[in-house]
Amino acid sequence: MAFSLSAASHSSLCSSASTKVSLSPAVSSSAPLVALSSSSSQPHSFSSLRSVKSSSLFPHFSFTQRKYPINGTKNRGCSTKCAASDAAQLRSAKEDIKVLLRTKFCHPIFVRLGWHDAGTYNKNIEEWPQRGGANGSLRFEAELKHAANADAGPPSPADHLRDVFYRMGLNDQEIVALSGAHTLGRARPERSGWGKPETKYTKTGPGEAGGQSWTVKWLKFDNSYFKDIKEKRDEDLLVLPTDAALFEDPSFKNYAEKYAEDPAAFFKDYAEAHAKLSNLGAKFDPPEGIIIDNDPAQGTPEKFVAAKYSTGKKELSESMKKKIRAEYEAIGGSPNKPLPTNYFLNIIIAISVLVLLFTFFGNNNSDYSGF
């Protein structure tokens, strides 16, 4: 699968003067494709890429100050070849990105920004990279001002969804599955024009409080989005026109009803739709791709099959069971018998308690000795 990561400062997404930095490595169709692009008119916006700067790939980043035209696609400044194909450089960048993810905990925003990049894909445009998509091109003004994610209140929300997603080559099932991502997160009226400033579900939580969520547990990924949209019983939960359309349009409704009843089916279809979305507009150079895994002996990476990874959440994996068992045995426990009582520790605790009691009551008695 190919995966696009597009880091852009939200305060400058519509700035006409853009400073750009892009990393667009190309890999095999089975290995991750990582594209980092940052667009901002402020120099400090590059601070989030400090970890990547240490990579040997960094000299290949291009920094330019330029204005891009709003109209037209052929004069955007797009290069017909945006992909680096040096395996050593890509491997180095990959390790830097791992550090960035571990230290900044920015996985969710990377996934969201990756959607904003992939969501510009237009299958009806033959030229690449003018057709948009997951090619690190979310640095040109024409794409920064793209209205694909704006809800302007069309007469038919279902038609609006199809206009947006059909352009990307996605079908009704994938539209409904991807809509389920609204299980997570909130909408804020000052940013999107939708939602309440605050609800009983968003008074507390990570980050800035407030906004209106689609679900009660808006930090848990499950199928509650479809259940809550179907019931529409809670005024503190957000229902956009495009959300309600999932249960009003006959074709959408078939899938929405299915996902409301079957979380496993939703997980499977969502994973496949998200993987497909992440590939939109990606182009490999060389066409056959390259492998950046550290161990060449591993051979061709296994093709991603979502169903293989859609396991039940209640059962621990064997590796986790082994880890827990090893930690338990390290402190003297055993699967066949309970952890033995540490009598020496109990005696020490009892003596400590007696000393404290004696000290406390002894001091109190001495206070009355002068009477």
N, C-alpha and C positions, 0 to 999 in steps of 0.2 A: 504494500500500500504506500501511497505518497502522502506526506503530511506537511502542511504549510504552517509556519509560525510567522506572524506579521506583527511586530511590536511597534505601535504608533502612539504618539502622545495625543490623548483625546482632546486636549485643549487646542490642538492645531490641525485637526483633521481637514478643515476647510480652508486652511491658509493658502493663499495664492503663491507665496514664496516658500519653497520647501527645501530643506536640507535633507539629502537622502543618503542612506547607507543601506546596502543590500548585500545579502549573502544568499546565493541561489545555487547550491550544489545539486548535481543530478546523480541519481543512484538507480539501481535496478528496480524493477516494478515491485519487487518483494521487500525491498529495504526501505527504511524511512527516508523521505525527502524533506530536508529542513531548509526553509527559506526565512531568513530574518530580515525584515526591513523596518526602518524607523524613519518617520517623517515628522519634522518639527522645525519651526522657525527659531527655536531657542536652543543654544548650544548645550545647556545642561541636560537636555533630554537624552543625550547619549550615555548618561551615567549608568543606565540599566544594562549596557553592553560592555561594562568594564571587563567582565570575565572573558568575553569573546576576544577582546583586543589582544590578549596574550597569545592567541593562536597564530600560527604561521600563515593562516589564511587571511589575516587582517590586512596585509598590504594590498590585497585584491579588492578591498572595499573601495568604493568611489565616493568622494565627497564633492558635491557641486552645489552652488547656489544658483538657482535658475527658476524662471517662471514657466509654467506649462500652460498651453492653451486649453480653454474649456471645450471648444468645439473641435470636432475632427478627431481622428485616431492616428493618422499617419505622421503627425508632427509632435507626438508626445515626447519624443526623445527616447523611445523604446529601442533597445538593441535587439537584433534578430537572434542574438546568441547571448543568453544571460546566465548560462550554467557553467560553473567550474567543474572540471572533471579530474582533478588531482586527488587520488585516493588518500594520500598521506595528509594533505591539507584538510580534507573533509574529516578525516579521523581525528585530527587535532581539534578542529572546530567542534566536533561532536562531544569531545571530552569537556571542552570549555562550557558548552551549553548544559551538560550534565551538572557542572558545578553551579551554574547560574540557577538552574531549577532547584537544586538542593538548598542554596543559600537565600534565594529570593522568594521561593514558594509561589512562583508565578504561573503554575500549570493552567489554572482556570482561565486567566486572561489571555494566555497564549492560544488556548483552544478557541476562545471567543474571537480573538483577532484573526486567527487562521480562517474562521468562517467568513469574516469580512473580506478577506483576500479572495478565498475560493468563491464567494458569493457573487463576484463580479463577472464570472464566466458566462460567455455567450456563445453557444454552439453554432449560431448562425453566421458568425464571423470567421472566415477561413484563415486570416493572417494571424500569425503568432509573433509576439505576445499581445497584439492588439485585442485578441479575443478575451483577455483577462484571465482570471482564475488563479490557481495556486502557483504562481510563477514569481512571487516576490514583487509584483507590480503595484502593490498598494502604496505607491509613492508618487503617482502621477495625479494631477488635479482632477482629471476626468473621472478617475476611479475614487478618489477621496470624496468627491461630491456625488457619488452614485446614490440613487434613491432606492436601491433594491430593498433596503431594510427600513425604509420610512413608511409609515402607515398613514396615508393621507385621507383615509375614509372613503375608499372607492364604493360605488353603488353596490357592487357584488364582492364581498370579501373573498369568496371562493375563487372568483375569476382573477382577483388580484394575486392570490397565492399561486395560481397556475401561471399567470403571466411571469411571475418572478422565477418560479422553479422550473417550468417547462423550458424557459430560455437556457437553463443550465443542463437540460437533458434529463431531469429527474421526473419521476412519475407520481401518481396520486398516493401510492403506498409510501413512497419515500418522503413525500411532503408531510403526511400525517406522522410518520415515525420521527422525523426531525423536529416537528412541532413539539414533540414530547420533551425536548430539551428545556422547555419552559418550566419543567418540574423544579429546576434550579433557578435561583436568582430572584431579582425584584425589578420593578419598573418605577421610575421616578418622574413625577410630572414636570419638574424643572428641566429634565433632559429629553424626555420623549413626548411629553404632553399627555401621557396616560398614567393612571394610577393615583393613589392617595399619597399625601405627604408621609403618613405613618399609619400603621395598623397595629392591632394587639399582637400580631405575629412578627412584626419587624421593629419593635421597640428596642430589642436587644439583639446582639449577634456580632459576628466579626465585621470589622470595617465600620463605616459610617452607618449609624442607625437610620431607620426610616424607609420610605418607599412602600410599595405594595407588591406582595408576592402572589404567584399563581397557586401555590400550595401552602399548607400549614407548615410542613417541615421542608422549607425551601433550601436546605443544605443537603438533603438526602435525595439521591437519584433513584427513583422508582416510577411506577405507573400512576401515582396519585394525581398527576395533572389531568389525565383522561377521566378519572373518577370525579374529581372536583368540578371540571368543566361540564360534565354531563349532569351533575346534580344542581349546580348553581344555587346552592342553599346558603352560602356564607358571603355576606356583603363585604367582608374584609379580604376576600380573595378576588384577584383580578381576572376578568374575562374580556378579552379584546374581541372585536368583531371577527377577526380571523381565527380566534380560538373557538367561538361559538359556531363558526362555519363548519368545523370538523364534524359536528353532530347534526348539521342541517343539510349539507350537501350529500346526496345519496351515495356517491362514490366514496367520499371521505368518511362517511359514517360507518361503512362496513369495516374499515380498518380501526377507527376510533373505538367502536364498540368492542372489537377484538382485543385491543390493547388495554382497555379498561378492565377486562375480565382475565386476561392472560399476561402477567408481567414477563414471563419467560419469552413469549412471542415478541413482546415489545423490545426487550433487551437485544434479542437476536436481530430483528429488523433494523433497530436503531444503529447497532454496531456496523452493519453492512452499509446502511445509508450514509453514515458518517464517514466511513472509509471511502465510499464513492465520491462524496462531496469533497473530501480532502485531495482527491486526485484530479479534480477539474482543472483543466488548463495546464497541468504539469507536462513538461517536455524533457526527455532524457537526452543527454549529450555525454558520451556516444549513445545512439539509439538503443543499443542492447543493454545499456546501463553498466554500472560498476558496483562492486561489493566493497564495503568499507568495514566489514567485520574484522576483528583483530585476528581471528583464527581462520586462515584460508582452508584448513582441513575440514571445516564444517560443511563445505560444499554450498550448493544453492540454497538460499534461505527458503524456509517452508512457506507456502502460500497461505495467506491469512484467511481463515474460515471462522466467521463469527460464532457459528453454532458450537464449535469446539471449546470456546472460552465462556459460553453462556452456562455457567454452572450454578447450582443452588447456593444461596448465601448462608444457609444455616450450617452446612457441613464444612469443617475445617479441612484444609488440604493436608496431604500426608507430610509435606515438608514442614508445615506449621506444627502438626502433631509431634513430629520428631524434635523440633526445637523446644517446645514446651516440656516434653518428656526429659530432654537433656538438662534443662534448667532445673527441673524438679529433682532429678537424681543428683545434681551437683550440690544441692543443699541437704542431701541425706535421704531424700524420699525414694520411693520405689512404687512402680505400678501395682505390685502385689501386696503392699502393706502401707498403712498410713505413715505420715511423717512422725518419727519417734519424738517423745517429749524430752526436751532439754532440761533435766532436773537441776543441773548446776546453774543454768540461767534463772530458773525459778527461785532458787535459794538466794541468789544475788539480789533479785528484785525484792524478795520478802525482807531481807536484811536492810535494804535501802529504805523501804517503807517504814520499818521499825525505827531506824535512826532518825528519820524526818519527824515521826510522831513524838519520839523522846525529846528531840530538840525543841519542838514547838511547845509541848506541855511543860517541859522543864523550865523554859524561859518564862512561861506564864506563872508557874509556882514561885519563881524567884521574885517576881514583882510584888507578891503579897508577903514576903518574908519580913518586911520592915514594919508591919502593923503590929 
